Amino acid sequence: MRRFLRAAHGLFIIFLLIQLLPDKINKESFANYSIAFASALEILILAVSCFTKKEKSNLIIDIVSFVYVFLILWTLGTAKFNLLKASFFPPPGAVFEQAIRDGSAIFVNIRTSLGIVVEGYVLAVVIAIPLGLFLGWSVRMGNTATYISKFLGSIPPVVYIPYGIALLPTFRSVSVMVIFLASFWPALAGTMSGVLNVERQIIDSARSLTVNKLAMLFQIILPASLPQIFIGCNQGLSVSFILLTSAEMIGARSGLGYYVKNFSDLGDYTRIIVGVLVIGIVVTVIVFFFNKLQRFLLRWKS
């Protein structure tokens, strides 16, 4: 039973007790939605506790505890004490209620944004990694290309949007171009850095075994360069979402960035917060699975 005695349960009880306080805002706080959300998190903690010893810390429980603290402060600052202006900072229940009502539209926007990111990111990685391997194979060419990639990569891809709008047929293709440029240069730089820093002893050992050039690149150098390649790809993935939402705010008609921009123009701050939270959740989930893939492919390091 000791494994079920966690600080997160106490935070959940505190959150429930706070709901007994009277609301000091004129609008409906939809407290039942925030209670339902917190209860779902509590069920998750109980399920995790069944498989985790009390003495062992658990990342999921720690994250949920942080969410409880955030919900407590959010509720106190909005519905209960009205410390924040209600029109700009709605209570959490109102945000959850709005998210459920807009669920279908949010799903469509998530699908649109993810489609653009996947298309531009995969295209960038598929081109950047082989190109980085061949450029990094020559020390002279690799050092030169590294400085060129740093120069071109330092230019924000959003500055190319006017040219993309003029030359490409749709704004979606412009967004894909932005994601491609945002991902390509970090992935290329990471790949070249990985190749240039492969231990000379590994290359000499492979050459002594008369390994041909293609096998050397893709069977010897590529695995040895994976840590640096993942660093570059991770940077490109993070920047891609930042630039995607920025690009969608300029002229898109769908996507998470458009969702936030559209309702910001209408002054609907409840939906703005919904959009911001959804973007954060989507990016966190994708980065989580990307890190899982990275640990799987680099399991030999440990």
C-alpha positions as CSV (number, residue, x, y, z in Angstrom):
1,M,0.0,0.0,0.0
2,R,3.0,2.3,0.5
3,R,3.4,2.7,-3.2
4,F,0.1,4.5,-3.4
5,L,1.1,7.1,-0.8
6,R,2.5,9.8,-3.1
7,A,2.6,13.6,-2.9
8,A,0.6,13.8,-6.2
9,H,-2.4,12.3,-4.4
10,G,-2.3,15.1,-1.8
11,L,-2.1,17.7,-4.6
12,F,-5.2,16.1,-6.2
13,I,-7.1,16.4,-2.9
14,I,-6.0,20.0,-2.5
15,F,-7.3,20.7,-6.0
16,L,-10.6,19.2,-5.2
17,L,-10.9,21.2,-1.9
18,I,-10.2,24.4,-3.8
19,Q,-13.3,23.7,-5.9
20,L,-15.4,24.2,-2.7
21,L,-14.4,27.9,-2.6
22,P,-16.9,30.3,-4.2
23,D,-16.2,31.7,-7.7
24,K,-15.5,35.4,-7.9
25,I,-15.9,35.7,-11.6
26,N,-19.2,36.5,-13.5
27,K,-18.6,33.9,-16.2
28,E,-19.2,30.2,-15.9
29,S,-16.0,28.5,-14.7
30,F,-17.0,24.9,-15.9
31,A,-15.3,23.5,-12.8
32,N,-16.7,20.0,-13.6
33,Y,-14.5,19.8,-16.7
34,S,-11.3,20.6,-14.7
35,I,-12.4,18.1,-12.0
36,A,-12.9,15.5,-14.7
37,F,-9.4,16.2,-16.2
38,A,-7.7,16.0,-12.8
39,S,-9.6,12.8,-12.0
40,A,-8.3,11.3,-15.2
41,L,-4.8,12.2,-14.2
42,E,-5.4,10.6,-10.8
43,I,-6.5,7.4,-12.4
44,L,-3.3,7.5,-14.5
45,I,-1.2,7.9,-11.3
46,L,-3.0,5.0,-9.7
47,A,-2.4,2.8,-12.7
48,V,1.3,3.7,-12.8
49,S,1.6,3.1,-9.0
50,C,0.5,-0.4,-9.5
51,F,3.7,-1.1,-11.4
52,T,6.1,1.2,-9.7
53,K,7.7,0.8,-6.3
54,K,7.3,3.7,-3.8
55,E,11.0,4.2,-3.4
56,K,11.5,4.6,-7.2
57,S,10.7,8.0,-8.7
58,N,8.6,8.0,-11.8
59,L,8.7,10.6,-14.6
60,I,4.9,10.4,-15.3
61,I,4.0,10.9,-11.7
62,D,6.4,13.9,-11.4
63,I,4.9,15.5,-14.5
64,V,1.3,14.9,-13.2
65,S,2.3,16.5,-9.9
66,F,3.6,19.6,-11.8
67,V,0.3,19.7,-13.7
68,Y,-1.7,19.6,-10.4
69,V,0.3,22.5,-9.1
70,F,-0.3,24.4,-12.3
71,L,-4.0,23.7,-12.1
72,I,-4.2,24.8,-8.5
73,L,-2.5,28.1,-9.2
74,W,-4.5,28.6,-12.4
75,T,-7.8,28.0,-10.6
76,L,-6.9,30.2,-7.6
77,G,-5.7,33.1,-9.9
78,T,-8.8,33.0,-12.1
79,A,-12.1,31.5,-10.8
80,K,-11.5,31.7,-7.1
81,F,-9.7,35.0,-6.4
82,N,-10.1,36.7,-9.8
83,L,-6.5,38.0,-9.7
84,L,-6.1,37.7,-13.5
85,K,-8.4,39.5,-15.9
86,A,-11.1,36.9,-16.8
87,S,-11.4,38.0,-20.5
88,F,-7.6,37.3,-21.0
89,F,-7.2,34.4,-18.6
90,P,-10.2,32.1,-18.4
91,P,-10.3,29.4,-15.7
92,P,-9.1,25.9,-16.7
93,G,-12.5,24.4,-16.8
94,A,-13.6,26.9,-19.5
95,V,-10.5,26.0,-21.5
96,F,-11.2,22.3,-21.2
97,E,-14.8,22.8,-22.2
98,Q,-13.8,24.8,-25.2
99,A,-11.3,22.2,-26.3
100,I,-13.9,19.5,-26.2
101,R,-16.4,21.6,-28.2
102,D,-13.7,22.3,-30.8
103,G,-12.3,18.8,-30.8
104,S,-13.1,18.0,-34.4
105,A,-11.6,21.3,-35.7
106,I,-8.5,20.8,-33.5
107,F,-8.0,17.3,-34.8
108,V,-8.2,18.6,-38.4
109,N,-5.7,21.3,-37.6
110,I,-3.3,18.9,-35.9
111,R,-3.5,16.6,-39.0
112,T,-2.7,19.5,-41.3
113,S,0.2,20.7,-39.3
114,L,1.7,17.2,-38.8
115,G,1.3,16.5,-42.5
116,I,3.4,19.6,-43.4
117,V,6.0,18.9,-40.7
118,V,6.4,15.2,-41.8
119,E,6.6,16.1,-45.5
120,G,9.2,18.8,-45.1
121,Y,11.2,17.2,-42.3
122,V,11.5,13.8,-43.9
123,L,12.4,15.3,-47.2
124,A,15.1,17.4,-45.5
125,V,16.6,14.4,-43.6
126,V,16.5,12.1,-46.6
127,I,18.6,14.6,-48.6
128,A,20.8,16.0,-45.8
129,I,22.1,12.8,-44.3
130,P,23.5,11.2,-47.5
131,L,24.8,14.5,-48.7
132,G,26.4,15.1,-45.3
133,L,28.1,11.7,-45.5
134,F,29.6,12.4,-48.9
135,L,30.7,15.9,-48.0
136,G,32.1,14.9,-44.7
137,W,34.1,12.1,-46.2
138,S,36.5,14.6,-47.6
139,V,38.1,16.7,-44.7
140,R,38.8,19.6,-47.0
141,M,35.3,19.7,-48.5
142,G,33.6,18.9,-45.2
143,N,35.3,21.8,-43.4
144,T,34.3,24.2,-46.2
145,A,30.7,22.9,-46.4
146,T,30.4,23.2,-42.6
147,Y,31.0,27.0,-42.7
148,I,28.7,27.3,-45.7
149,S,25.9,25.4,-43.9
150,K,26.4,27.6,-40.8
151,F,26.0,30.7,-42.9
152,L,22.9,29.6,-44.8
153,G,21.5,27.9,-41.7
154,S,21.7,31.2,-39.7
155,I,19.3,32.8,-42.1
156,P,15.7,32.4,-40.8
157,P,13.7,30.4,-43.3
158,V,10.7,32.7,-42.8
159,V,12.5,35.4,-44.9
160,Y,12.0,33.1,-47.9
161,I,8.2,33.1,-47.5
162,P,7.7,36.0,-50.0
163,Y,9.7,34.1,-52.7
164,G,7.8,30.9,-51.9
165,I,4.4,32.6,-52.2
166,A,5.6,34.1,-55.6
167,L,7.1,30.9,-57.0
168,L,5.1,28.0,-55.4
169,P,1.5,27.1,-56.3
170,T,0.0,26.8,-52.8
171,F,0.7,28.1,-49.3
172,R,1.0,24.5,-48.1
173,S,3.9,24.0,-50.4
174,V,5.4,27.3,-49.0
175,S,5.0,25.9,-45.5
176,V,6.7,22.6,-46.6
177,M,9.6,24.7,-48.0
178,V,10.0,26.5,-44.7
179,I,10.1,23.2,-42.7
180,F,12.5,21.8,-45.3
181,L,14.9,24.7,-44.9
182,A,14.6,24.7,-41.1
183,S,15.4,21.0,-40.9
184,F,17.9,20.6,-43.7
185,W,20.8,22.8,-42.4
186,P,20.9,21.4,-38.9
187,A,20.7,17.8,-40.2
188,L,23.4,18.5,-42.8
189,A,25.7,20.2,-40.2
190,G,25.2,17.4,-37.7
191,T,25.9,14.7,-40.2
192,M,29.1,16.4,-41.5
193,S,30.3,17.0,-37.9
194,G,29.7,13.3,-37.1
195,V,31.6,12.1,-40.1
196,L,34.5,14.5,-39.5
197,N,34.8,13.4,-35.9
198,V,34.8,9.6,-36.5
199,E,37.8,8.1,-34.8
200,R,40.6,7.5,-37.4
201,Q,41.3,4.1,-35.9
202,I,37.9,2.9,-36.9
203,I,38.4,4.0,-40.5
204,D,41.9,2.5,-40.7
205,S,40.6,-0.8,-39.3
206,A,37.9,-0.9,-42.0
207,R,40.4,-0.1,-44.7
208,S,42.7,-2.9,-43.6
209,L,39.8,-5.2,-44.2
210,T,39.4,-3.8,-47.8
211,V,35.9,-2.4,-47.2
212,N,34.7,-0.6,-50.3
213,K,33.6,3.1,-50.1
214,L,29.9,2.6,-50.0
215,A,30.1,0.0,-47.3
216,M,32.5,2.3,-45.4
217,L,30.1,5.2,-45.6
218,F,26.8,3.4,-44.7
219,Q,28.0,0.5,-42.6
220,I,31.0,2.0,-40.7
221,I,30.8,5.8,-40.7
222,L,27.0,6.3,-40.6
223,P,26.5,4.3,-37.4
224,A,29.5,6.0,-35.8
225,S,28.1,9.4,-36.8
226,L,24.6,8.7,-35.5
227,P,25.0,10.6,-32.2
228,Q,25.9,13.9,-34.0
229,I,23.3,13.2,-36.7
230,F,20.6,12.9,-34.1
231,I,21.7,16.2,-32.4
232,G,21.3,18.0,-35.8
233,C,17.9,16.3,-36.5
234,N,16.6,17.1,-33.1
235,Q,17.5,20.7,-33.5
236,G,15.8,20.7,-36.9
237,L,12.7,19.1,-35.5
238,S,12.4,21.7,-32.7
239,V,12.9,24.7,-35.0
240,S,10.4,23.2,-37.5
241,F,7.4,23.5,-35.2
242,I,8.4,27.0,-34.2
243,L,8.5,28.1,-37.8
244,L,5.5,26.1,-38.8
245,T,3.2,27.9,-36.4
246,S,4.8,31.2,-37.5
247,A,4.3,30.4,-41.2
248,E,0.7,29.3,-40.6
249,M,-0.1,32.5,-38.8
250,I,0.9,34.5,-42.0
251,G,-1.4,33.1,-44.6
252,A,-2.6,29.6,-44.0
253,R,-6.2,28.6,-43.8
254,S,-5.7,25.5,-41.5
255,G,-3.2,24.2,-39.0
256,L,-2.5,24.9,-35.3
257,G,-0.8,28.3,-36.1
258,Y,-3.9,29.4,-38.1
259,Y,-6.2,28.3,-35.2
260,V,-4.3,30.5,-32.8
261,K,-4.0,33.5,-35.2
262,N,-7.6,33.3,-36.3
263,F,-9.0,33.5,-32.8
264,S,-6.4,36.1,-31.7
265,D,-7.8,38.4,-34.4
266,L,-11.3,37.8,-32.9
267,G,-10.1,38.3,-29.4
268,D,-11.1,34.8,-28.3
269,Y,-8.5,34.2,-25.6
270,T,-10.1,31.0,-24.4
271,R,-9.4,29.4,-27.8
272,I,-6.0,31.0,-28.0
273,I,-5.0,29.2,-24.7
274,V,-6.5,26.0,-26.2
275,G,-4.4,26.3,-29.2
276,V,-1.2,27.1,-27.2
277,L,-1.8,24.0,-25.0
278,V,-2.5,21.8,-27.9
279,I,0.7,22.9,-29.7
280,G,2.7,22.2,-26.6
281,I,1.2,18.8,-26.1
282,V,1.7,17.8,-29.8
283,V,5.3,19.0,-29.8
284,T,6.1,17.2,-26.5
285,V,4.6,13.9,-27.7
286,I,6.5,14.0,-31.0
287,V,9.8,14.9,-29.2
288,F,9.1,12.0,-26.8
289,F,8.8,9.4,-29.5
290,F,11.8,10.9,-31.4
291,N,13.9,10.5,-28.3
292,K,12.6,6.9,-27.9
293,L,13.8,6.3,-31.5
294,Q,17.1,7.9,-30.8
295,R,17.7,5.7,-27.7
296,F,16.7,2.6,-29.6
297,L,19.1,3.3,-32.5
298,L,21.9,4.3,-30.1
299,R,21.4,1.5,-27.6
300,W,24.8,0.2,-28.5
301,K,26.4,3.3,-26.8
302,S,25.2,2.2,-23.4
